[in-house]
Amino acid sequence: MAEAEVVAQGAAQPAKGAQAMERVWPVSAEEPQASPVGTPTVIVDDLHIVYKVYGAASEAEKGNAVNALLRLVKRQGRPQMKEIHAVKGVSFVARHGDAIGIIGRNGSGKSTLLRAIAGLLPPHKGAVYTDGQPSLLGVNAALMKELTGERNIVLGCYAMGMTPSEVRAQYDDIVDFSGIGEFVQFPMSTYSSGMGARLRFAIASAKTHDVLLIDEALATGDREFKRKSQERIMQMRKSAGTVFLVAHNLDVIEETCNRVIWLHKGKVKMDGDPTEVIAAYNKA
């Protein structure tokens, strides 16, 4: 089996460095097993993520069809590529009931780490093991702008595996929680960025997830929405889910999370109690 592997839907494979864990994952999809609070849900094992991007290119190297054909005729190589080592050897274990804040300066690898846990980025080295299906909620999470908020709520809930009766039961709560009011009947293309972000969070949090990854979704709401969002996350923790939260608002992190991981230049600088980690981060 390849060393770099993301297991996004639960596979019965032990993680290195976790000998104390016995079997975390269900035997099969036909034999679901409820995981008690404290059971490991995410194991990140010596994770490295490397991006390959093109460096500065001259006019002759820029990526269009004509220049690509000329390079082919002249047997020239592609424009110079540059590797960016975004996450460097990160390791930790998250458990049911945890709400983990991820903090760090811009470019420290916070969003990259979430995308790797969600299974959207393959590791260059190391591995990510998860119990259940991680769900990534970001400000740019895809909803269909041509459709009304109502249709996006229905389709979003269906995409999370909810039944029609569950969608009907949750619909009014989603609309009330998002605060979009009568705009639910309008296409999402008419929404402000804040309205769209609130609706995404309301849809995603309507169901208890095994692992919910939230990337800056709380940064776009007003004070009342932030309060409601924090309460919703606390409810999800009580339901024995695991929540990862990336937010630049450290007050939100401290009030919501029971653990904070500080990333610095792709590495774990500190991992522990929110008050202690945030105090150290502010002094740095």
N, C-alpha and C positions, 0 to 999 in steps of 0.2 A: 504494500500500500504506500502511496506517495507520502512523503514527509509533510508536504504542505497540503492540508486538507481542511475544508470547512464542513462540519456536520451540522446542517441547519434544521434537520427534522428529526433528530434523535437516532443515534446508531449505537448499538451495544458494543462500544469500544472503550477500553479503559484509557484514562488520560495519564500521561507521564507525570510523576510527582504527586499522584493522588492515590497512593496505595491504601490509605485509610478508607477510601470510598469503595464500597462494594458496587453492586449494580444499581445505577441511577436511572437508566432508561427502561421503559417498558419492553417486554419481550417482543411484542409485535403491536401493530396498529389495532389488532383485534382484541388486545388485552390491556386496555388503558388502566393505569394505576395512579391513584391520587398521591401526590407527593406531599409529605408533611412539611410544616414550616421548618426551615433550617436545612432542608435537603439541597445539595448543590444543583443549580440550574444552568450556570455558565462557567466553563473552565477555559480560560485563555492561557495557553501554554507557549511561552517563549515566542510570541507573535511578532513577526516582521512584515511590514507592508511597504512595498517599493513601487513608486509610480515611474513610468517612463514617459517623458514629455520631450517635445522638440525644443531645441535651444533656439537662440536668435538666428533667423534665416535671412539671407540676402533675397533680393527680388527674384533671382533665378532659382532660389530654393523653396520659395513659398508654395504652399500646397494647393495648386489648382491643376486642372487637367492638362493644360498646355505645357506647363513647366514639368509636370510628371512625364509627359510624352517625350519632351526634349531630353530629360535625364535618362530615359530609357534608350533613346536613339544614341546618345553620347556615352551610354554605359556608365553613367555616374551613379554614385550611391545616393541613398536617401539623406535628407538634411540631418545634421548631427542631433542625436538624441541625448537627453540628460536624464539621469536617474535621481529621483528624490526619495530618500529613505524616510518615510513619514512616521512609521511606528517601529521602534527599535527594541525588541526583546521584552515586550510587556507580558507579564504573567499575573493572574489573580483568579480567585474563585468567588463567584456570586451565589447567593442562596435564596431560597423561597422566603419572601417577606422582606427582602432587602430593597431599599431605595438608595441607589448609589449615584452620587453627583460626580460628574467629570468636569474638572476645572483646568485652566491653563491659558496661556496667552494665545493670541491668534497664530495659527500655524503650528501649534503644539501636537496636533494629531487627534484631537477630540472627536471630530466628526468622522474622520477616517476609522477610528477605533469602533465607533457605533456601526458604521457600514460593514466592517469586517465581521462583527458579531452577528449582524443581520444576514450574513452570507452573501452580501453584494460585492465584496472584494476578496479575491483569492489571496491567501497568505503567500508571501515570498519564502517564508520559513516559519516553522512552528504550526500551531493548529488552534482552532476554536471548537469546543464541544458544547452543545446545548441540549437541554432537556425540554422538548417542545419546540414550537415554531416562533422565533423572534419576530416582532412586528416593529418596523421602524417608522416613526412619525416625525417628520421634519416640516419646516415651514414650506418647503418646496414639494411636499408629498403630492403625488399626482391625483387630482380630481379633474373631471371633464368640464372645462369652462363653458362649453356650449350648452350644457344642460343646467336645469334649475337646481337650486340647493336641495329641493325635495327629492329629485331623481338621484342626485349624488349621495344623499343620505341612504336611500334604498339600495343603490348599487354598492356603496361602500360597506354597508352592513352585510349584504349578501357575500361580498368578497371576503369578509372575515368569518364566513361560515354560519351566520345567523339564519334562522328559519323565517319565513314570512310572518308567522305569528309573533316571533321575538322582535322583528323589525317594527311591527305595528305597536307592540307594547312599549318600545323604546323611543319611538319617533318623536312624541311631544317633548320628552325629556331632553333629547338631543337638540331640538330647536330652542327650547328654553335655556339650556346650558350655553349654547353658542351665542345667544343674544342677538341673532340676526333678524328676528321678528318677521315682518312681512316680506323681507328680502328672500325668504326661503322659496318664494314663488318666482323669483327672477333668476336669469342665467348667472352663473358664477363669474362670468366676464364683467359683470357690473359691480362686483364686490371689491372693497378695498383689501389690501394685503392682510390687514388685521382681521377683517371679517372672515376671509378665507382660512387663515390660520386657526381662528377660534372654531370654525366648523370642522376642520380636520381633527382637531383635538377632541371635540365633542363626539365625533363619529368613532374615532379610535378607542376612546375610553368608555364607550357604551358596552363594551364586552371586556370581561376579565381575561387578560392575556397571560400566557406562561412567562413571556419576557417582553416587556414594552420598552422601546428605545425612543426617547423624546429629545429631539435636537432643536433647541431654541424656540420651541413652540409656545413657551410661556412669556417670551420677551415682547410679544406684539399686542398683548391685551392690556386693558386698563386694570386699575387696582382691584375692582370687584371680580373681574375674570381671573386674575392671578390667585385671589383668595379661593375661588371655587375650584380652580385647577389643583391647588395644593390639597384641598380637602378630598378631591377625587383621587389623587395619587395616594393619599393616606388610606382611603377605602380600598384601593387596589392592593396595597401592602397587606391589609388585614385579610384579604381574600387569598393570601399566600402566593401572589404573583411577584415578579421581580421587575423593578423599574430602574432604568438608567436615564439620567437627566443631564443634558448639557445646557447650561445657561450662564450668561455673563453676569446675571444678577445674583451675587453671592448670598444675599439675604434669602432668596427663594431656595437656593441650595441648602443653606443652613437650617431653614425652617422645615424643609420637606424631607431631607435625606437623613438616613442613620449612618451613612458612611460616605466618605469623599476620596476620590482618587485624583491626585494632582499630576498632570502630565506636563513635562518640560522637554521640548525638542524631541518628542517621540518616545521618551522614557518615563517610567513612573518615578516621580520625585518624592512622593509621599502618599501613603494610603492609611486611612484610619478615621478617627472621630472627626466629625465635621468642624467643630469649634477649633480643635487643635490644627487641623490641616489648613483651614481658611485663615487662621491667625498667622501661620507660617507663610502662607502664600502672600498675604498682604504686606508682610515685612520684607519679602524678597525684592 
